[in-house]
Amino acid sequence: MTLGQIIADARSRKHLSAHQQVDLEDVVISACAWSRAGLLSRLSDPCSALLEDIVRKAADQLSSGKPAEYIMGHAAFLGLQLHVGPGVFVPRPETEMLVLLAEQAVQAMHASETTILDVCSGSGAIGLALASRLPSVRCTGLDSDAACISCAEASAQEAHLEQRVRFVRANVLSSWGLAVEDLKGHLDIVVSNPPYVREERLAEACSSSPCEPVRALYGGPSGLSFYRRIVAQAYDFLHPGGELLLEIDDGLEDHILELFSKYGMKDGYWQPDFQGLPRYAGARRGR
């Protein structure tokens, strides 16, 4: 059988969706170190037993809900290849826009060095992307999970960014400020994409991503547990004029603006994602 026939058979046998077939092709591309054009040029070639085994095992894993990124061991994010694996939430395209918003804020500051704290840093995607795009950026990523810290540090080393991006393990819902006390009053930007799925949406979110960690999704009954802690402490860590940037869930935008006001943040706003849903919020510390 040809490679194309093996892929088609695996898709049919495991009832893979169109999206999952693309994921299956991505796994083959990664395993063979091909480009997508290279894969397409080989679809009519006879398939080796080794490659057939790769295709069939990957199809099995995808059909069980395992992300392609876990199978490959990496995820693409704004030009970077980030280490990911079980226990590490795969960065989403929506978070790329949060990075671009932070990038705009950095550029508007016209500073020779910009100090950023990424709270709930997960895979390290936000801080590493900012540092790779902006030589002025120095970033600290804060996360409670050892697997996330390990993957983020590996990605930093692979991207040669370990001198400008560090990762610290701390419980964000308790006294995370103690872990990065040296940054108090010195930050230009606090950025975060924390767990924000509220109780009523959790089952749906878990069913669409059954192999990813629930702790990376669940933001408490109202979805606000992490936001309360982050916004409450951001004022003391930002210098006057510093910015707080958040990824949020739709339906939380008014609550986030109330938190900004409650904790002394000024000029609060939210803006939509590419689907028109509220997805990002920001405010600044008054001067």
C-alpha positions in Angstrom: 0.0 0.0 0.0 1.1 3.6 -0.6 1.6 6.1 2.1 -1.6 7.9 1.0 -3.6 4.7 1.2 -2.3 4.0 4.7 -3.2 7.4 5.9 -6.7 7.2 4.3 -7.2 3.7 5.8 -6.2 4.9 9.3 -8.5 7.9 9.0 -11.4 5.7 8.0 -10.7 3.0 10.5 -10.5 5.4 13.5 -13.2 7.8 12.2 -10.9 10.8 12.3 -12.3 14.2 11.6 -10.8 16.4 8.9 -8.9 18.3 11.6 -7.6 15.1 13.0 -6.4 14.0 9.6 -4.3 17.2 9.3 -3.0 16.4 12.8 -2.1 12.8 11.6 -0.3 14.3 8.6 1.6 16.7 11.0 2.7 13.7 13.1 4.1 12.0 10.0 5.8 15.1 8.9 7.4 15.6 12.3 8.5 11.9 12.6 10.1 11.9 9.2 11.5 15.5 9.3 9.7 16.3 6.1 8.0 19.5 5.0 4.3 19.4 4.1 5.3 19.5 0.4 7.6 16.6 1.1 4.7 14.6 2.5 2.5 15.4 -0.5 5.2 14.3 -2.9 5.5 10.9 -1.2 1.8 10.0 -0.9 2.0 7.7 -3.9 5.2 6.0 -2.7 5.1 2.5 -1.2 4.8 2.8 2.6 7.5 1.0 4.8 6.4 -1.1 7.7 8.0 1.4 10.1 6.1 4.3 8.7 2.9 2.3 8.6 3.3 1.6 12.3 3.9 5.3 13.0 0.7 6.2 11.1 -1.5 3.6 12.8 -0.2 4.3 16.3 -0.7 8.1 15.8 -4.3 7.5 14.5 -5.0 5.4 17.6 -3.8 8.1 19.9 -5.6 10.9 18.0 -8.9 9.0 18.1 -8.6 8.7 21.9 -8.3 12.5 22.2 -4.5 12.8 22.6 -3.3 16.1 21.1 -1.0 15.8 18.1 1.4 18.1 20.0 1.8 15.5 22.7 2.6 12.8 20.2 5.2 15.0 18.5 6.5 16.5 21.7 6.3 20.1 20.6 3.8 22.8 19.6 4.2 25.6 17.1 3.7 29.1 18.5 4.6 32.3 16.7 7.6 30.8 15.0 8.8 28.8 18.0 8.7 25.1 18.6 7.8 24.7 22.3 8.3 21.5 24.3 4.9 20.1 25.5 3.8 16.8 26.9 1.3 15.2 29.3 0.4 17.7 32.0 1.3 20.8 29.9 -1.5 22.7 28.2 -1.0 23.1 24.5 -0.8 26.9 23.6 -3.7 28.1 21.5 -3.8 30.5 18.5 -5.9 32.9 20.6 -3.0 33.4 22.9 -0.8 34.6 20.0 -3.0 37.7 19.9 -2.3 38.3 23.7 1.4 38.2 22.8 0.9 40.7 20.0 -0.9 43.1 22.4 1.9 42.8 24.9 4.4 43.4 22.0 2.6 46.6 21.1 2.7 47.7 24.7 6.5 47.0 24.9 7.1 49.0 21.7 5.1 51.9 23.0 7.3 52.2 26.0 10.5 52.9 24.0 12.6 51.4 26.8 16.0 49.9 26.4 14.9 47.0 28.7 11.4 45.8 29.5 10.7 43.6 32.5 7.7 41.3 32.2 6.0 38.8 34.5 4.0 36.0 32.9 1.7 34.5 35.6 0.5 31.0 35.0 3.1 30.6 32.3 2.4 27.0 31.4 4.5 26.0 28.4 6.3 29.3 28.6 4.8 30.4 25.3 4.0 34.0 26.1 7.4 34.9 27.6 9.4 33.0 25.1 7.5 34.5 22.2 8.0 38.0 23.5 11.7 37.5 24.2 12.2 36.0 20.7 10.5 38.9 19.0 11.8 41.8 21.1 15.5 42.0 22.3 14.6 44.5 25.0 12.4 41.9 26.9 13.4 40.1 30.1 10.7 37.8 31.3 9.9 35.7 34.4 7.4 33.0 34.0 5.5 31.8 37.1 3.7 28.5 37.3 2.8 25.9 40.0 3.5 22.8 37.9 6.9 21.1 37.7 6.1 19.6 34.2 5.4 23.0 32.9 8.5 24.5 34.3 10.6 21.7 32.9 9.2 22.0 29.4 9.4 25.8 29.5 13.1 25.7 30.5 13.9 23.2 27.8 12.2 25.5 25.2 14.2 28.5 26.5 17.5 26.6 26.2 16.6 25.3 22.7 15.7 28.9 21.6 18.8 30.3 23.3 16.7 32.6 25.4 17.6 31.2 28.9 19.6 34.4 29.7 16.5 36.6 29.3 13.7 34.3 30.3 13.5 32.4 33.6 10.8 30.2 35.1 9.9 30.1 38.8 7.6 27.5 40.5 5.0 29.0 42.8 1.3 28.6 43.8 -0.4 31.4 42.0 -3.5 31.1 44.2 -1.6 31.7 47.4 1.5 33.9 47.9 3.1 34.0 44.5 4.4 37.4 45.3 6.9 35.9 47.7 8.5 33.8 44.9 9.3 36.9 42.8 9.6 39.6 45.5 12.6 41.0 43.8 10.3 42.2 41.0 8.0 44.2 43.3 7.5 47.7 41.9 9.8 47.1 38.9 7.6 45.4 36.3 6.6 47.1 33.0 4.0 44.5 32.2 2.2 41.7 34.0 0.6 39.3 31.4 -1.4 36.2 32.1 -3.5 33.5 30.4 -4.7 31.8 33.6 -7.2 28.9 34.0 -10.6 30.6 33.4 -13.2 28.0 32.6 -16.1 28.3 35.0 -18.1 25.4 36.5 -20.9 25.4 33.9 -18.5 25.1 31.0 -16.0 22.7 32.5 -17.5 19.5 31.2 -17.6 20.8 27.6 -14.1 22.1 27.8 -12.8 18.7 29.2 -14.6 16.7 26.6 -13.1 18.7 23.7 -9.6 18.3 25.3 -9.7 15.1 27.4 -6.0 14.5 27.7 -5.0 18.0 28.8 -4.8 18.9 32.5 -8.0 20.1 34.1 -6.0 22.4 36.3 -5.0 24.4 33.2 -8.7 25.0 32.5 -10.6 25.3 35.7 -10.8 28.8 37.1 -13.2 28.1 40.0 -17.0 28.2 40.1 -17.2 31.6 38.5 -14.0 31.4 36.5 -12.5 34.3 38.5 -10.4 32.6 41.1 -7.0 33.3 39.4 -8.0 36.7 38.1 -8.8 37.9 41.7 -5.3 36.9 42.9 -3.5 38.3 39.8 -5.3 41.6 39.7 -5.0 42.1 43.5 -1.2 41.8 43.4 -0.5 43.3 40.0 -0.7 46.9 41.4 2.2 46.4 43.8 4.4 44.7 41.2 3.9 47.2 38.4 5.7 50.5 38.4 3.5 53.6 37.7 2.3 53.4 34.2 2.9 49.6 33.9 0.3 47.5 32.2 -1.7 44.4 33.1 -2.8 42.3 30.1 -5.1 39.2 30.4 -6.7 36.6 28.3 -10.2 36.1 29.5 -13.3 34.0 28.8 -16.4 35.5 27.2 -18.9 36.5 29.8 -16.2 37.5 32.4 -15.4 40.9 30.8 -17.6 43.0 33.1 -16.3 41.2 36.2 -12.7 41.7 35.1 -13.3 45.5 34.7 -14.8 45.6 38.2 -11.7 43.9 39.5 -9.5 46.5 37.8 -11.4 49.2 39.5 -11.5 47.5 42.9 -7.7 47.2 43.0 -6.7 50.6 41.7 -6.0 49.8 38.0 -6.9 52.5 35.5 -8.3 52.7 32.0 -9.6 49.2 32.0 -10.9 47.8 28.7 -11.6 44.5 26.9 -11.5 43.6 23.3 -12.7 40.7 21.2 -10.9 37.8 19.5 -11.2 36.9 15.8 -14.7 35.4 16.5 -15.9 38.7 18.0 -16.0 37.2 21.5 -14.5 39.1 24.5 -11.1 37.5 24.9 -8.5 40.1 26.1 -8.6 42.7 28.9 -6.1 45.3 30.0 -5.5 48.2 32.4 -2.6 50.2 33.7 -1.3 51.3 37.1 -1.9 55.0 37.5 1.1 57.3 37.7 
